[in-house]
C-alpha cells in the first residue's frame, strides 16, 4: 500500500478523493467518527490523511495547472505526461510520420477516436468547432481531430479542419479538410 501506511488509510483516501463524492471537512470527520464507533482497526485521523496527501503531492508534484482564457474563464489542466500512469495510457492514436507506430493506433484513428473539446498549444487553449485564425491571417475551422504524445517531446501537434474565407456575403467554408500544425494558430 506504499506510500499509505495501511490498507484502511488507502481505502479512506480513495473514498475521500473520489470525484463523484465530494466530502466537506465536516463530512469527513463524521465518517471517521462513525467508523471509529463501529470499531474499525487502524483508522487514520483526518490530520494523518492530510499529512499523507501532502507527502504524495511532494512526491508527485502538483499535476494540475490553472489556466485563464482570454475571456476570463478559468480551467484546470492535468499534466498527465508527468503522471506515473502515463505509460499505461493509450487514449489517442499517435502518428508515427510515415506510418502508424502501433496497430491499435490505426484502429483508433479510423473508429474509436473521440474529438477532444479543446487542445492547449503554447499555454493557449483552442476549442473545437470554433473559428480561429492562422498566423498567415487566414481563418480556419478549429481542430476536429488532434493527436499528441503522452510524453513531452519535440513532436508537432496537428489539427484537421477546413479553410474559411470571409466575403461580403459572410464566411465561406471549404469542402476540403486540411491538416495543419497547431503552431500556426494565433
PyMOL commands that place a pseudoatom at each C-alpha (Angstrom):
pseudoatom trace, name=CA, resn=UNK, resi=1, chain=A, elem=C, hetatm=0, pos=[0.000, 0.000, 0.000]
pseudoatom trace, name=CA, resn=UNK, resi=2, chain=A, elem=C, hetatm=0, pos=[3.037, 2.282, -0.205]
pseudoatom trace, name=CA, resn=UNK, resi=3, chain=A, elem=C, hetatm=0, pos=[3.030, 5.259, 0.298]
pseudoatom trace, name=CA, resn=UNK, resi=4, chain=A, elem=C, hetatm=0, pos=[-0.062, 4.829, 2.512]
pseudoatom trace, name=CA, resn=UNK, resi=5, chain=A, elem=C, hetatm=0, pos=[0.716, 3.423, 5.957]
pseudoatom trace, name=CA, resn=UNK, resi=6, chain=A, elem=C, hetatm=0, pos=[-2.165, 0.898, 5.950]
pseudoatom trace, name=CA, resn=UNK, resi=7, chain=A, elem=C, hetatm=0, pos=[-4.958, -0.575, 3.859]
pseudoatom trace, name=CA, resn=UNK, resi=8, chain=A, elem=C, hetatm=0, pos=[-7.525, 1.362, 5.928]
pseudoatom trace, name=CA, resn=UNK, resi=9, chain=A, elem=C, hetatm=0, pos=[-5.618, 4.593, 5.196]
pseudoatom trace, name=CA, resn=UNK, resi=10, chain=A, elem=C, hetatm=0, pos=[-5.502, 3.822, 1.472]
pseudoatom trace, name=CA, resn=UNK, resi=11, chain=A, elem=C, hetatm=0, pos=[-9.222, 2.964, 1.229]
pseudoatom trace, name=CA, resn=UNK, resi=12, chain=A, elem=C, hetatm=0, pos=[-10.209, 6.042, 3.246]
pseudoatom trace, name=CA, resn=UNK, resi=13, chain=A, elem=C, hetatm=0, pos=[-8.031, 8.239, 1.000]
pseudoatom trace, name=CA, resn=UNK, resi=14, chain=A, elem=C, hetatm=0, pos=[-9.630, 6.657, -2.037]
pseudoatom trace, name=CA, resn=UNK, resi=15, chain=A, elem=C, hetatm=0, pos=[-13.121, 7.382, -0.685]
pseudoatom trace, name=CA, resn=UNK, resi=16, chain=A, elem=C, hetatm=0, pos=[-12.380, 10.981, 0.276]
pseudoatom trace, name=CA, resn=UNK, resi=17, chain=A, elem=C, hetatm=0, pos=[-10.694, 11.800, -3.058]
pseudoatom trace, name=CA, resn=UNK, resi=18, chain=A, elem=C, hetatm=0, pos=[-13.470, 10.407, -5.258]
pseudoatom trace, name=CA, resn=UNK, resi=19, chain=A, elem=C, hetatm=0, pos=[-14.531, 12.992, -7.862]
pseudoatom trace, name=CA, resn=UNK, resi=20, chain=A, elem=C, hetatm=0, pos=[-18.107, 11.645, -7.753]
pseudoatom trace, name=CA, resn=UNK, resi=21, chain=A, elem=C, hetatm=0, pos=[-18.415, 12.002, -3.947]
pseudoatom trace, name=CA, resn=UNK, resi=22, chain=A, elem=C, hetatm=0, pos=[-17.280, 15.398, -2.758]
pseudoatom trace, name=CA, resn=UNK, resi=23, chain=A, elem=C, hetatm=0, pos=[-16.836, 15.396, 1.033]
pseudoatom trace, name=CA, resn=UNK, resi=24, chain=A, elem=C, hetatm=0, pos=[-16.644, 18.537, 3.158]
pseudoatom trace, name=CA, resn=UNK, resi=25, chain=A, elem=C, hetatm=0, pos=[-14.297, 18.579, 6.148]
pseudoatom trace, name=CA, resn=UNK, resi=26, chain=A, elem=C, hetatm=0, pos=[-17.288, 18.145, 8.464]
pseudoatom trace, name=CA, resn=UNK, resi=27, chain=A, elem=C, hetatm=0, pos=[-18.496, 15.131, 6.467]
pseudoatom trace, name=CA, resn=UNK, resi=28, chain=A, elem=C, hetatm=0, pos=[-15.018, 13.565, 6.544]
pseudoatom trace, name=CA, resn=UNK, resi=29, chain=A, elem=C, hetatm=0, pos=[-14.908, 13.970, 10.334]
pseudoatom trace, name=CA, resn=UNK, resi=30, chain=A, elem=C, hetatm=0, pos=[-18.388, 12.446, 10.643]
pseudoatom trace, name=CA, resn=UNK, resi=31, chain=A, elem=C, hetatm=0, pos=[-17.449, 9.419, 8.511]
pseudoatom trace, name=CA, resn=UNK, resi=32, chain=A, elem=C, hetatm=0, pos=[-14.239, 8.848, 10.506]
pseudoatom trace, name=CA, resn=UNK, resi=33, chain=A, elem=C, hetatm=0, pos=[-16.113, 9.175, 13.829]
pseudoatom trace, name=CA, resn=UNK, resi=34, chain=A, elem=C, hetatm=0, pos=[-18.794, 6.754, 12.602]
pseudoatom trace, name=CA, resn=UNK, resi=35, chain=A, elem=C, hetatm=0, pos=[-16.169, 4.195, 11.527]
pseudoatom trace, name=CA, resn=UNK, resi=36, chain=A, elem=C, hetatm=0, pos=[-14.316, 4.617, 14.845]
pseudoatom trace, name=CA, resn=UNK, resi=37, chain=A, elem=C, hetatm=0, pos=[-17.535, 3.945, 16.801]
pseudoatom trace, name=CA, resn=UNK, resi=38, chain=A, elem=C, hetatm=0, pos=[-18.039, 0.765, 14.756]
pseudoatom trace, name=CA, resn=UNK, resi=39, chain=A, elem=C, hetatm=0, pos=[-14.615, -0.425, 15.875]
pseudoatom trace, name=CA, resn=UNK, resi=40, chain=A, elem=C, hetatm=0, pos=[-12.629, -0.123, 12.633]
pseudoatom trace, name=CA, resn=UNK, resi=41, chain=A, elem=C, hetatm=0, pos=[-8.992, -1.013, 13.334]
pseudoatom trace, name=CA, resn=UNK, resi=42, chain=A, elem=C, hetatm=0, pos=[-6.056, 1.240, 12.313]
pseudoatom trace, name=CA, resn=UNK, resi=43, chain=A, elem=C, hetatm=0, pos=[-8.404, 4.033, 11.214]
pseudoatom trace, name=CA, resn=UNK, resi=44, chain=A, elem=C, hetatm=0, pos=[-6.400, 7.121, 10.193]
pseudoatom trace, name=CA, resn=UNK, resi=45, chain=A, elem=C, hetatm=0, pos=[-7.175, 10.515, 11.661]
pseudoatom trace, name=CA, resn=UNK, resi=46, chain=A, elem=C, hetatm=0, pos=[-8.085, 13.441, 9.437]
pseudoatom trace, name=CA, resn=UNK, resi=47, chain=A, elem=C, hetatm=0, pos=[-4.717, 15.003, 10.295]
pseudoatom trace, name=CA, resn=UNK, resi=48, chain=A, elem=C, hetatm=0, pos=[-2.884, 11.832, 9.225]
pseudoatom trace, name=CA, resn=UNK, resi=49, chain=A, elem=C, hetatm=0, pos=[-4.883, 11.837, 5.972]
pseudoatom trace, name=CA, resn=UNK, resi=50, chain=A, elem=C, hetatm=0, pos=[-3.878, 15.428, 5.215]
pseudoatom trace, name=CA, resn=UNK, resi=51, chain=A, elem=C, hetatm=0, pos=[-0.230, 14.700, 6.092]
pseudoatom trace, name=CA, resn=UNK, resi=52, chain=A, elem=C, hetatm=0, pos=[-0.178, 11.694, 3.720]
pseudoatom trace, name=CA, resn=UNK, resi=53, chain=A, elem=C, hetatm=0, pos=[-1.857, 13.741, 0.945]
pseudoatom trace, name=CA, resn=UNK, resi=54, chain=A, elem=C, hetatm=0, pos=[0.789, 16.446, 1.394]
pseudoatom trace, name=CA, resn=UNK, resi=55, chain=A, elem=C, hetatm=0, pos=[3.518, 13.784, 1.239]
pseudoatom trace, name=CA, resn=UNK, resi=56, chain=A, elem=C, hetatm=0, pos=[2.044, 12.411, -2.007]
pseudoatom trace, name=CA, resn=UNK, resi=57, chain=A, elem=C, hetatm=0, pos=[1.910, 15.884, -3.540]
pseudoatom trace, name=CA, resn=UNK, resi=58, chain=A, elem=C, hetatm=0, pos=[5.563, 16.425, -2.549]
pseudoatom trace, name=CA, resn=UNK, resi=59, chain=A, elem=C, hetatm=0, pos=[6.491, 13.116, -4.226]
pseudoatom trace, name=CA, resn=UNK, resi=60, chain=A, elem=C, hetatm=0, pos=[4.489, 13.710, -7.403]
pseudoatom trace, name=CA, resn=UNK, resi=61, chain=A, elem=C, hetatm=0, pos=[4.402, 17.478, -7.657]
pseudoatom trace, name=CA, resn=UNK, resi=62, chain=A, elem=C, hetatm=0, pos=[1.196, 19.333, -8.476]
pseudoatom trace, name=CA, resn=UNK, resi=63, chain=A, elem=C, hetatm=0, pos=[-0.087, 17.803, -11.713]
pseudoatom trace, name=CA, resn=UNK, resi=64, chain=A, elem=C, hetatm=0, pos=[-2.870, 20.378, -12.105]
pseudoatom trace, name=CA, resn=UNK, resi=65, chain=A, elem=C, hetatm=0, pos=[-2.234, 23.738, -13.736]
pseudoatom trace, name=CA, resn=UNK, resi=66, chain=A, elem=C, hetatm=0, pos=[-4.633, 26.683, -13.529]
pseudoatom trace, name=CA, resn=UNK, resi=67, chain=A, elem=C, hetatm=0, pos=[-5.207, 28.369, -16.904]
pseudoatom trace, name=CA, resn=UNK, resi=68, chain=A, elem=C, hetatm=0, pos=[-7.245, 31.509, -17.548]
pseudoatom trace, name=CA, resn=UNK, resi=69, chain=A, elem=C, hetatm=0, pos=[-8.650, 32.027, -21.061]
pseudoatom trace, name=CA, resn=UNK, resi=70, chain=A, elem=C, hetatm=0, pos=[-8.681, 35.379, -22.868]
pseudoatom trace, name=CA, resn=UNK, resi=71, chain=A, elem=C, hetatm=0, pos=[-12.366, 35.753, -21.924]
pseudoatom trace, name=CA, resn=UNK, resi=72, chain=A, elem=C, hetatm=0, pos=[-11.548, 35.256, -18.225]
pseudoatom trace, name=CA, resn=UNK, resi=73, chain=A, elem=C, hetatm=0, pos=[-12.808, 31.668, -17.862]
pseudoatom trace, name=CA, resn=UNK, resi=74, chain=A, elem=C, hetatm=0, pos=[-10.702, 29.550, -15.514]
pseudoatom trace, name=CA, resn=UNK, resi=75, chain=A, elem=C, hetatm=0, pos=[-9.741, 25.967, -16.442]
pseudoatom trace, name=CA, resn=UNK, resi=76, chain=A, elem=C, hetatm=0, pos=[-7.611, 23.387, -14.691]
pseudoatom trace, name=CA, resn=UNK, resi=77, chain=A, elem=C, hetatm=0, pos=[-5.421, 21.223, -16.918]
pseudoatom trace, name=CA, resn=UNK, resi=78, chain=A, elem=C, hetatm=0, pos=[-3.931, 17.996, -15.604]
pseudoatom trace, name=CA, resn=UNK, resi=79, chain=A, elem=C, hetatm=0, pos=[-0.389, 17.392, -16.853]
pseudoatom trace, name=CA, resn=UNK, resi=80, chain=A, elem=C, hetatm=0, pos=[-0.840, 13.681, -17.459]
pseudoatom trace, name=CA, resn=UNK, resi=81, chain=A, elem=C, hetatm=0, pos=[2.558, 13.315, -19.131]
pseudoatom trace, name=CA, resn=UNK, resi=82, chain=A, elem=C, hetatm=0, pos=[4.095, 13.667, -15.646]
pseudoatom trace, name=CA, resn=UNK, resi=83, chain=A, elem=C, hetatm=0, pos=[1.728, 11.173, -14.060]
pseudoatom trace, name=CA, resn=UNK, resi=84, chain=A, elem=C, hetatm=0, pos=[3.053, 7.684, -13.211]
pseudoatom trace, name=CA, resn=UNK, resi=85, chain=A, elem=C, hetatm=0, pos=[0.054, 6.222, -15.059]
pseudoatom trace, name=CA, resn=UNK, resi=86, chain=A, elem=C, hetatm=0, pos=[1.039, 7.953, -18.294]
pseudoatom trace, name=CA, resn=UNK, resi=87, chain=A, elem=C, hetatm=0, pos=[2.897, 4.939, -19.641]
pseudoatom trace, name=CA, resn=UNK, resi=88, chain=A, elem=C, hetatm=0, pos=[-0.234, 2.790, -19.358]
pseudoatom trace, name=CA, resn=UNK, resi=89, chain=A, elem=C, hetatm=0, pos=[-2.483, 5.309, -21.154]
pseudoatom trace, name=CA, resn=UNK, resi=90, chain=A, elem=C, hetatm=0, pos=[-3.421, 4.805, -24.792]
pseudoatom trace, name=CA, resn=UNK, resi=91, chain=A, elem=C, hetatm=0, pos=[-6.286, 7.267, -25.277]
pseudoatom trace, name=CA, resn=UNK, resi=92, chain=A, elem=C, hetatm=0, pos=[-5.424, 8.773, -28.656]
pseudoatom trace, name=CA, resn=UNK, resi=93, chain=A, elem=C, hetatm=0, pos=[-3.590, 7.364, -31.648]
pseudoatom trace, name=CA, resn=UNK, resi=94, chain=A, elem=C, hetatm=0, pos=[-0.095, 8.574, -32.367]
pseudoatom trace, name=CA, resn=UNK, resi=95, chain=A, elem=C, hetatm=0, pos=[1.024, 9.355, -35.901]
pseudoatom trace, name=CA, resn=UNK, resi=96, chain=A, elem=C, hetatm=0, pos=[4.473, 7.888, -36.473]
pseudoatom trace, name=CA, resn=UNK, resi=97, chain=A, elem=C, hetatm=0, pos=[5.231, 10.078, -39.503]
pseudoatom trace, name=CA, resn=UNK, resi=98, chain=A, elem=C, hetatm=0, pos=[5.449, 7.660, -42.423]
pseudoatom trace, name=CA, resn=UNK, resi=99, chain=A, elem=C, hetatm=0, pos=[3.067, 5.208, -40.730]
pseudoatom trace, name=CA, resn=UNK, resi=100, chain=A, elem=C, hetatm=0, pos=[1.348, 4.237, -37.520]
pseudoatom trace, name=CA, resn=UNK, resi=101, chain=A, elem=C, hetatm=0, pos=[3.601, 3.264, -34.631]
pseudoatom trace, name=CA, resn=UNK, resi=102, chain=A, elem=C, hetatm=0, pos=[1.284, 0.512, -33.348]
pseudoatom trace, name=CA, resn=UNK, resi=103, chain=A, elem=C, hetatm=0, pos=[-1.591, -1.425, -34.951]
pseudoatom trace, name=CA, resn=UNK, resi=104, chain=A, elem=C, hetatm=0, pos=[-4.097, -0.186, -32.359]
pseudoatom trace, name=CA, resn=UNK, resi=105, chain=A, elem=C, hetatm=0, pos=[-3.317, 3.415, -33.393]
pseudoatom trace, name=CA, resn=UNK, resi=106, chain=A, elem=C, hetatm=0, pos=[-4.744, 2.752, -36.870]
pseudoatom trace, name=CA, resn=UNK, resi=107, chain=A, elem=C, hetatm=0, pos=[-7.944, 1.270, -35.438]
pseudoatom trace, name=CA, resn=UNK, resi=108, chain=A, elem=C, hetatm=0, pos=[-8.328, 4.211, -33.057]
pseudoatom trace, name=CA, resn=UNK, resi=109, chain=A, elem=C, hetatm=0, pos=[-7.709, 6.688, -35.860]
pseudoatom trace, name=CA, resn=UNK, resi=110, chain=A, elem=C, hetatm=0, pos=[-10.440, 5.132, -38.005]
pseudoatom trace, name=CA, resn=UNK, resi=111, chain=A, elem=C, hetatm=0, pos=[-13.087, 4.122, -35.481]
pseudoatom trace, name=CA, resn=UNK, resi=112, chain=A, elem=C, hetatm=0, pos=[-12.547, 4.988, -31.838]
pseudoatom trace, name=CA, resn=UNK, resi=113, chain=A, elem=C, hetatm=0, pos=[-11.132, 8.500, -31.662]
pseudoatom trace, name=CA, resn=UNK, resi=114, chain=A, elem=C, hetatm=0, pos=[-13.473, 10.916, -29.891]
pseudoatom trace, name=CA, resn=UNK, resi=115, chain=A, elem=C, hetatm=0, pos=[-12.784, 14.547, -30.632]
pseudoatom trace, name=CA, resn=UNK, resi=116, chain=A, elem=C, hetatm=0, pos=[-11.442, 16.300, -27.559]
pseudoatom trace, name=CA, resn=UNK, resi=117, chain=A, elem=C, hetatm=0, pos=[-13.281, 19.510, -26.656]
pseudoatom trace, name=CA, resn=UNK, resi=118, chain=A, elem=C, hetatm=0, pos=[-10.092, 21.561, -26.613]
pseudoatom trace, name=CA, resn=UNK, resi=119, chain=A, elem=C, hetatm=0, pos=[-6.339, 21.478, -27.058]
pseudoatom trace, name=CA, resn=UNK, resi=120, chain=A, elem=C, hetatm=0, pos=[-3.617, 23.559, -25.402]
pseudoatom trace, name=CA, resn=UNK, resi=121, chain=A, elem=C, hetatm=0, pos=[-0.825, 24.913, -27.593]
pseudoatom trace, name=CA, resn=UNK, resi=122, chain=A, elem=C, hetatm=0, pos=[1.893, 27.076, -26.029]
pseudoatom trace, name=CA, resn=UNK, resi=123, chain=A, elem=C, hetatm=0, pos=[-0.315, 27.880, -22.996]
pseudoatom trace, name=CA, resn=UNK, resi=124, chain=A, elem=C, hetatm=0, pos=[-3.284, 28.912, -25.195]
pseudoatom trace, name=CA, resn=UNK, resi=125, chain=A, elem=C, hetatm=0, pos=[-6.452, 26.796, -25.180]
pseudoatom trace, name=CA, resn=UNK, resi=126, chain=A, elem=C, hetatm=0, pos=[-8.256, 26.296, -28.518]
pseudoatom trace, name=CA, resn=UNK, resi=127, chain=A, elem=C, hetatm=0, pos=[-11.766, 24.804, -28.589]
pseudoatom trace, name=CA, resn=UNK, resi=128, chain=A, elem=C, hetatm=0, pos=[-13.187, 22.535, -31.277]
pseudoatom trace, name=CA, resn=UNK, resi=129, chain=A, elem=C, hetatm=0, pos=[-15.948, 23.758, -33.574]
pseudoatom trace, name=CA, resn=UNK, resi=130, chain=A, elem=C, hetatm=0, pos=[-14.867, 27.405, -33.242]
pseudoatom trace, name=CA, resn=UNK, resi=131, chain=A, elem=C, hetatm=0, pos=[-13.286, 29.729, -35.774]
pseudoatom trace, name=CA, resn=UNK, resi=132, chain=A, elem=C, hetatm=0, pos=[-9.656, 30.602, -35.318]
pseudoatom trace, name=CA, resn=UNK, resi=133, chain=A, elem=C, hetatm=0, pos=[-7.027, 32.485, -37.238]
pseudoatom trace, name=CA, resn=UNK, resi=134, chain=A, elem=C, hetatm=0, pos=[-3.804, 31.110, -38.663]
pseudoatom trace, name=CA, resn=UNK, resi=135, chain=A, elem=C, hetatm=0, pos=[-0.555, 33.065, -38.499]
pseudoatom trace, name=CA, resn=UNK, resi=136, chain=A, elem=C, hetatm=0, pos=[-0.904, 33.688, -42.259]
pseudoatom trace, name=CA, resn=UNK, resi=137, chain=A, elem=C, hetatm=0, pos=[-4.057, 35.686, -41.492]
pseudoatom trace, name=CA, resn=UNK, resi=138, chain=A, elem=C, hetatm=0, pos=[-6.456, 33.097, -42.921]
pseudoatom trace, name=CA, resn=UNK, resi=139, chain=A, elem=C, hetatm=0, pos=[-9.398, 31.830, -40.889]
pseudoatom trace, name=CA, resn=UNK, resi=140, chain=A, elem=C, hetatm=0, pos=[-9.959, 28.146, -40.249]
pseudoatom trace, name=CA, resn=UNK, resi=141, chain=A, elem=C, hetatm=0, pos=[-12.392, 25.864, -38.504]
pseudoatom trace, name=CA, resn=UNK, resi=142, chain=A, elem=C, hetatm=0, pos=[-10.931, 24.642, -35.204]
pseudoatom trace, name=CA, resn=UNK, resi=143, chain=A, elem=C, hetatm=0, pos=[-9.362, 21.212, -34.901]
pseudoatom trace, name=CA, resn=UNK, resi=144, chain=A, elem=C, hetatm=0, pos=[-11.650, 18.260, -35.394]
pseudoatom trace, name=CA, resn=UNK, resi=145, chain=A, elem=C, hetatm=0, pos=[-9.047, 15.632, -34.511]
pseudoatom trace, name=CA, resn=UNK, resi=146, chain=A, elem=C, hetatm=0, pos=[-5.775, 16.241, -32.698]
pseudoatom trace, name=CA, resn=UNK, resi=147, chain=A, elem=C, hetatm=0, pos=[-3.050, 13.838, -31.688]
pseudoatom trace, name=CA, resn=UNK, resi=148, chain=A, elem=C, hetatm=0, pos=[-0.365, 14.358, -29.107]
pseudoatom trace, name=CA, resn=UNK, resi=149, chain=A, elem=C, hetatm=0, pos=[2.194, 12.143, -27.450]
pseudoatom trace, name=CA, resn=UNK, resi=150, chain=A, elem=C, hetatm=0, pos=[1.787, 11.388, -23.751]
pseudoatom trace, name=CA, resn=UNK, resi=151, chain=A, elem=C, hetatm=0, pos=[5.399, 12.328, -23.139]
pseudoatom trace, name=CA, resn=UNK, resi=152, chain=A, elem=C, hetatm=0, pos=[6.753, 15.820, -23.634]
pseudoatom trace, name=CA, resn=UNK, resi=153, chain=A, elem=C, hetatm=0, pos=[8.760, 15.737, -26.835]
pseudoatom trace, name=CA, resn=UNK, resi=154, chain=A, elem=C, hetatm=0, pos=[9.539, 17.690, -29.950]
pseudoatom trace, name=CA, resn=UNK, resi=155, chain=A, elem=C, hetatm=0, pos=[6.624, 16.103, -31.826]
pseudoatom trace, name=CA, resn=UNK, resi=156, chain=A, elem=C, hetatm=0, pos=[4.340, 18.533, -33.630]
pseudoatom trace, name=CA, resn=UNK, resi=157, chain=A, elem=C, hetatm=0, pos=[0.639, 18.705, -32.781]
pseudoatom trace, name=CA, resn=UNK, resi=158, chain=A, elem=C, hetatm=0, pos=[-1.587, 18.804, -35.897]
pseudoatom trace, name=CA, resn=UNK, resi=159, chain=A, elem=C, hetatm=0, pos=[-5.216, 19.777, -36.419]
pseudoatom trace, name=CA, resn=UNK, resi=160, chain=A, elem=C, hetatm=0, pos=[-7.750, 18.699, -39.026]
pseudoatom trace, name=CA, resn=UNK, resi=161, chain=A, elem=C, hetatm=0, pos=[-10.107, 21.448, -40.147]
pseudoatom trace, name=CA, resn=UNK, resi=162, chain=A, elem=C, hetatm=0, pos=[-11.458, 23.444, -43.064]
pseudoatom trace, name=CA, resn=UNK, resi=163, chain=A, elem=C, hetatm=0, pos=[-10.207, 26.722, -44.503]
pseudoatom trace, name=CA, resn=UNK, resi=164, chain=A, elem=C, hetatm=0, pos=[-12.693, 29.596, -44.223]
pseudoatom trace, name=CA, resn=UNK, resi=165, chain=A, elem=C, hetatm=0, pos=[-12.785, 32.716, -46.342]
pseudoatom trace, name=CA, resn=UNK, resi=166, chain=A, elem=C, hetatm=0, pos=[-14.530, 35.961, -45.428]
pseudoatom trace, name=CA, resn=UNK, resi=167, chain=A, elem=C, hetatm=0, pos=[-16.563, 37.545, -48.248]
pseudoatom trace, name=CA, resn=UNK, resi=168, chain=A, elem=C, hetatm=0, pos=[-19.121, 40.349, -48.403]
pseudoatom trace, name=CA, resn=UNK, resi=169, chain=A, elem=C, hetatm=0, pos=[-21.810, 37.657, -48.128]
pseudoatom trace, name=CA, resn=UNK, resi=170, chain=A, elem=C, hetatm=0, pos=[-20.221, 36.170, -44.978]
pseudoatom trace, name=CA, resn=UNK, resi=171, chain=A, elem=C, hetatm=0, pos=[-17.973, 33.200, -44.286]
pseudoatom trace, name=CA, resn=UNK, resi=172, chain=A, elem=C, hetatm=0, pos=[-17.452, 30.517, -46.921]
pseudoatom trace, name=CA, resn=UNK, resi=173, chain=A, elem=C, hetatm=0, pos=[-16.150, 27.178, -45.626]
pseudoatom trace, name=CA, resn=UNK, resi=174, chain=A, elem=C, hetatm=0, pos=[-14.106, 24.925, -47.894]
pseudoatom trace, name=CA, resn=UNK, resi=175, chain=A, elem=C, hetatm=0, pos=[-15.446, 21.420, -48.573]
pseudoatom trace, name=CA, resn=UNK, resi=176, chain=A, elem=C, hetatm=0, pos=[-11.912, 20.012, -48.303]
pseudoatom trace, name=CA, resn=UNK, resi=177, chain=A, elem=C, hetatm=0, pos=[-10.346, 19.254, -44.947]
pseudoatom trace, name=CA, resn=UNK, resi=178, chain=A, elem=C, hetatm=0, pos=[-6.747, 20.298, -44.355]
pseudoatom trace, name=CA, resn=UNK, resi=179, chain=A, elem=C, hetatm=0, pos=[-4.141, 19.172, -41.843]
pseudoatom trace, name=CA, resn=UNK, resi=180, chain=A, elem=C, hetatm=0, pos=[-2.062, 21.996, -40.412]
pseudoatom trace, name=CA, resn=UNK, resi=181, chain=A, elem=C, hetatm=0, pos=[0.331, 22.261, -37.460]
pseudoatom trace, name=CA, resn=UNK, resi=182, chain=A, elem=C, hetatm=0, pos=[-1.303, 23.903, -34.442]
pseudoatom trace, name=CA, resn=UNK, resi=183, chain=A, elem=C, hetatm=0, pos=[1.753, 26.143, -34.147]
pseudoatom trace, name=CA, resn=UNK, resi=184, chain=A, elem=C, hetatm=0, pos=[0.130, 28.191, -36.945]
pseudoatom trace, name=CA, resn=UNK, resi=185, chain=A, elem=C, hetatm=0, pos=[-2.796, 29.182, -34.683]
pseudoatom trace, name=CA, resn=UNK, resi=186, chain=A, elem=C, hetatm=0, pos=[-2.936, 32.745, -33.347]
for i in range(1, 186): cmd.bond("trace and resi %d" % i, "trace and resi %d" % (i + 1))
show_as sticks, trace
zoom trace
